[in-house]
Amino acid sequence: MSTLTTLAAETSTSTGEAVQFWVLAPLAVVGALCTVLLRRAVHSALCLAGTMVILALFYLANGAYFLGVVQIVVYTGAVMMLFLFVLMLVGVSATDSLKETLTGQRWLAAACGLGLGILLLSGIAQASAGSFTGLAEANADGNVHGLAALLFTRYVVAFEITGILLTIAAIGATLLTHRQRIERNKTQREQAEERVRKGTQVTPLPAPGVYARHNAVDLPGLLPDGTPSELTVNATLRARGQVREVHAEALAGVAALEEHTARYHGQRRPKRAVTAPRGAAVTGGAEEPPATQTTQAAAGEDGAGSTGDAAAASRDAEEARK
Amino acid sequence: MNPENYLYLAALLFTLGACGVLLRRNAIVVFMCIELMLNAANLLLVTFSRMHGNLEGQIMAFFVMVVAAAEVVVGLAIIVMVYRSRHSASVDDASLMKL
């Protein structure tokens, strides 16, 4: 701490600080440029976080130790994380549209920015101050002590008002994002009745783990005959078109496994294949007992979930006939 | 090295932030550029604090940080609300006061 204090207390900057500045300042500018120019909002956020960390180092070099730490904790820690949270809510893949609503707005904006930059830089160049005082006196008791002494005496009213401001901001944010529920929550019974009334998918959707060959949620589970079932993937992923293809090797593996099982069952219990629902009726023909008719009717309703079973069972039935 | 270089850097960052606000359409990126401008102003205040040898500049920077935090909270809440009603975070789409 004492070395740091002396470092910032000097009335001219050391070579070390110059090296730090010339290494980090270009990085900060590049980070700011990337924040403005990168099309993905997440990339912009990461570049901005980098720039903020570099600014924190500059604060430390300028003797503002408290602010340097607060910059890292509050800005890169809290504010940027809040930004990332909202980005995740809004959708990471959302990119800027390149369509200009106002013609020539981009060039006008760039020109305005350039003008502002020239104005600011020339203004600083005009007001050149050769020497500077340094913080030796002010930071004598330590930077935090000095800040606290000012904050709780001369600026105590402003400090209290900031407290009120933060409270109001917190209340405002919860009020803004709060959504009032207009209709009543459906009970489980009502949901069940509605599902039966609709009749499209009475049973629960097939679980992704059954016959799945992968842990990822965007990979569909495989039906017993090896075809991937779209129903096992989350509806949101299906709507976004983010369902991944199942590898052909995995499909072949399942097919081979099924064939092996079918052969095994064909040898060990030849008469069990009667329970086959729909496929058996197609391939089995007249020699099947009438019990298949009822099972077929029962299985007819629930679509994709049972077709796989049917295909596997039909293979079973074929084995049984031999 | 002259500490004025910090002032030039701050001016440059502020300009870049201003350009971003004017150029970008995504409301969140516009917000991030505003944060960049606030940070540039903070760097300026901290440098001035060192140049003049008192801590007033750092106190100002501290208050800017607190106000920026409050602003981010409310602003992001507004963005989330606009996104909910319009399914877009583009500033061009939010052209009406209400739907």
Interface residues (C-beta under 8 A of the other chain):
Chain A: A8 T13 E17 A18 F21 W22 A25 A28 V29 A32 L33 T35 V36 A41 S44 A45 L48 T51 M52 L55 F58 Y59 N62 G63 A64 F66 L67 V70 Q71 V74 Y75 A78 V79 L82 F83 V86 L87 L89 V90 A94 T95 D96 S97 T101 Q105 R106 A109 A110 C112 G113 L114 L116 G117 L120 L121 I124 S128 A129 F132 T133 G134 L135 A136 E137 A138 N139 N143 G146 L147 L150 L151 Y155 A158 T162 L165 L166 I168 A169 A170 G172 A173 L176 T177 R179
Chain B: M1 N2 P3 E4 N5 Y6 L7 Y8 L9 A11 L12 L13 F14 T15 L16 G17 A18 C19 G20 L22 L23 R24 R25 N26 I28 V29 F31 M32 C33 E35 L36 N39 N42 L43 V46 T47 S49 R50 M51 H52 G53 N54 L55 E56 Q58 I59 A61 F62 F63 M65 V66 V67 A68 A69 A70 E71 V72 V73 V74 L76 A77 I78 I79 V80 M81 Y83 R84 S88 A89 S90 D92
